[in-house]
Amino acid sequence: MDSHMDLIQEQEQAMINIRNKLALLPDLSGCYLMKNREGTIIYVGKAKVLKNRVRSYFTGSHDGKTQRLVADIRDFEYIVTGSNMEALILECNLIKTHQPKYNVLLKDDKTFPYIKITNEAHPRLEVTRRILKDKAKYFGPYPNAFAAQQTKKLLDRMYPLRKCKVMPKEVCLYYHMGQCLAPCEFEVPQQSYDEIKQEISKFLSGGHEEIKKELQRKMEEAAEDLYFERAKELRDQIINIDALMEKQKITMADAKDRDVFGFAVDKGWMCVQILYMRQGKMIERHASVFPFYGEPYNDFMSYVTQYYSENPAMPQEIMLPVEEVIVDEENDVQDEAVDHAEQAGLDDSEQATSEIMSDRVAEEGTAYAVHTTEQSVEQAEAANASEEALTNEQQDAQAESGEQADPSSSAAALQQWLGVKVLIPRRGLKKQMTTMAQDNARVSLDEKFRLIERDEERTSKAAGNLGQAIGLESLERIEAFDNSNIQGTNPVSAMVVFIDGKPARKEYRKYKVRTVEGSDDYGTMREVIRRRYERVVKENLPMPDLIVVDGGKGQISAATDVLENELGLFIPVCGLVKDSKHRTSQLMVGDPAEPVNLARDSQEFYLLQRIQDEVHRFAITFHREQRGKSMITSQLDSIPGIGDKRRKLLLKHFGSLKKIREASVDDFRQLGIGDKLAKQILDALKEE
C-alpha cells in the first residue's frame, strides 16, 4: 500500500515539473526526448512547433497505446533545430543511438542483398547484406539472395573482373575461360577497370537493353567471321539477360528505379509495405509488421528515415502515401483473396492476394502498360506537384491541435536530406501504385491478426485436450526438465515453461548440478526438482499444472518421490519417452507410470514434441557453454604464471581462446605481460 502511494506521489511531482517545463517550450522546430522514472529515453519525436506537439501528450484524451507511453513519462528534454530537415535527421540519429522502447525500430530490414563493386585496386563483384561507407558502388536491394546471386553470376560471365578474394600466385581457370583479366599475372590498366565498371553500372541501372543490342551486334559479327563458339557464348548471354528480366512483370515506360511505400494501422500495430521497382519493373514487395505508439504518419516517416539512413543504394524516386489505411472489420481485399484461394484450391492466401493485386493492375490498363508515353508520366508528375502542398489554414489547424506533421513537409524534408525525388501522388498513374502498396499493407496486417487468432485457438485447444487425456480439469502451466552431460562431465539441467501451449521464455531456468557426480540421471533429476520446488514454495511462485521430465518410469518416480515425500506437493508428473531415432515416442503418466495413447498426428502430440525439443535445446546450449568455459579454464590454468586474475584479464581483452592463440607477443604488452610469459602462453596453446 505504501509503495502504491509513493508511486502516486512521484507521478504527481513529475507532472508538476513537466507543466513548469511545458510553459517554457519555444515556437520552433526540433526534437523531443521522453524519459521514464530511471531517466531512460523511452520515446523520441520531432515537431514543426515543439510547444504544440509536446503539450499534446499531456492534454486531451489518447488511445490505449499512447496512454501507455504517457503513463511512463516522468520528464522530457528537447533540442531546437534550424529546419524540419534537421529535425528529421536528428530524430533518426537519436533513435539509432538510444533505441527507445516506444519508437519504431528498424531491426531486420537492413538485411536485403545488394550487388557491390568493391573500391579496390583490382575491383570485384560481390553480393552483400552489409552497407558500408567504403566508396564502393552498391546496387539493389534485390528481393532475395537468389535473385542477387543470379544477376552476379550473369555479370561474372560477361565482365572479366577478378573472382578470388585473395590474389593467387598464378592464373586460375577463370582466366582461361575469359572471365578474368588475371591481375595476379598481368598488369591491368586502370582505364580497363573504369570501362568495365561503367558497363556494369549501366546494366544494373537499367541499361540492359543497350548492352543486349551491343551483344547482338558482336554475336552477328562473330558468326560472319565464322567464330561460332564465340557467337554461341554471346547468344547464351543474351538469353540469360532475357530470362533474368522476364521475371519482372509490372512495368513502366520510363525505366526508373522506384521505392513505393504504403502502410496500414490497426489495433496498435502498423504494417509498412515497400514495392521495389527496378529499371521500371516491379521485382518484389516487402512487408514489415510492428507495434507503434506515436502518431501513425510520424512513426511511418520514422521508419522510412531509418530505412534510408546509411544506405548508399538509393532509387531514383521515392513515392509515399498521403495517409495511412485504417483496417476495417470488413476487409474487401482479404475476403476477395480468401474466396479466390478457396475457388482455386490454394493454401497460400498471400499468393492469392498477389494474384488479385496483379489482376487489378492489369484491369487499370494504362497504369502499368509498357506503351505508356513519357509525356503522360510528366503530366502526372505535374498534376501531383500541384496538389502536394496543404493550405496554410490546414497546417495551422494541425499545429494548434498538436496533430502529426503534414505529409508534404515530411516528404520535402526527406527529399532535401536524401537528394532524391520524393513524391506524394494524389491522382494518376503513380497514385495507383501507392494505392497498391496500401492495399498490400492492409492485407498483410489483417493476415497477421488472423494467423495470431488461429494459432492461439490451436495451441490453447491442444493444451486443453492434453489435460483431458491425462485426467486434468485444466492445463495452463507446464514446466519441463531435461539433463545434459557427456560421460558425467559438466552435468547441468534446464527447465522451460509453457503457458497455454506457448513458451514463456522469461521463466526458463538453468541449473548447475551440485551434489551429483558422474552420469546419474535419477540423482540429477531429484536434485533439480528439489531445488526448483523448494524455491517455488518459499517464494510463493506459480505452481505448474503439470511437470514433464525427459525419460520414463525411473525419472517420473524420482521426481514424484521428491515432490510428495520431501516437499508435500502433489503435482502430476509425466515422462516423454524417445524412440531409437531420438524422437518423441510416447507419453507416460502416473506412479507406476502407464503410457497414454495419443494420435501421432494430433495437436496434443505435436505440443509434446515442441516441449521436448525446446527443453532439450535449452539444456544442450547451457551444457556447451559450461563445457567451453571449463576447457578454456583448464588450458589457461595449465600454463605456469597464469592464475585466476590473469586468465580473466586475457579472456576479457582478447575475447576467446582462438584470438589469444592468434595474437602476437606484442599484443600482450599492454596487459602488463612480458615477452617471455607471452611466448610461453602462445607455445602452450599452439601445442594443444
Secondary structure as UniProt FT lines:
FT   HELIX           2..22
FT   TURN            23..24
FT   STRAND          30..35
FT   TURN            37..38
FT   STRAND          41..47
FT   HELIX           50..56
FT   TURN            57..58
FT   HELIX           64..72
FT   STRAND          75..80
FT   HELIX           84..98
FT   TURN            101..102
FT   TURN            109..110
FT   STRAND          114..117
FT   STRAND          124..128
FT   STRAND          137..139
FT   HELIX           145..158
FT   HELIX           173..176
FT   TURN            177..178
FT   TURN            183..185
FT   HELIX           190..202
FT   HELIX           203..207
FT   HELIX           208..224
FT   TURN            225..226
FT   HELIX           228..246
FT   TURN            253..254
FT   STRAND          258..266
FT   TURN            267..268
FT   STRAND          269..278
FT   TURN            279..280
FT   STRAND          281..291
FT   HELIX           296..308
FT   TURN            309..310
FT   STRAND          317..319
FT   STRAND          325..326
FT   HELIX           332..344
FT   HELIX           349..364
FT   HELIX           365..367
FT   TURN            370..371
FT   HELIX           374..387
FT   HELIX           392..401
FT   HELIX           407..418
FT   STRAND          421..423
FT   HELIX           429..469
FT   TURN            470..471
FT   STRAND          477..486
FT   TURN            487..488
FT   STRAND          489..499
FT   TURN            500..501
FT   STRAND          502..503
FT   HELIX           505..507
FT   STRAND          509..512
FT   HELIX           521..539
FT   STRAND          546..550
FT   HELIX           553..561
FT   HELIX           562..566
FT   STRAND          573..578
FT   TURN            580..581
FT   STRAND          584..589
FT   TURN            590..593
FT   STRAND          594..596
FT   TURN            600..601
FT   HELIX           603..637
FT   TURN            640..641
FT   HELIX           644..654
FT   HELIX           657..662
FT   HELIX           665..671
FT   HELIX           675..687
//
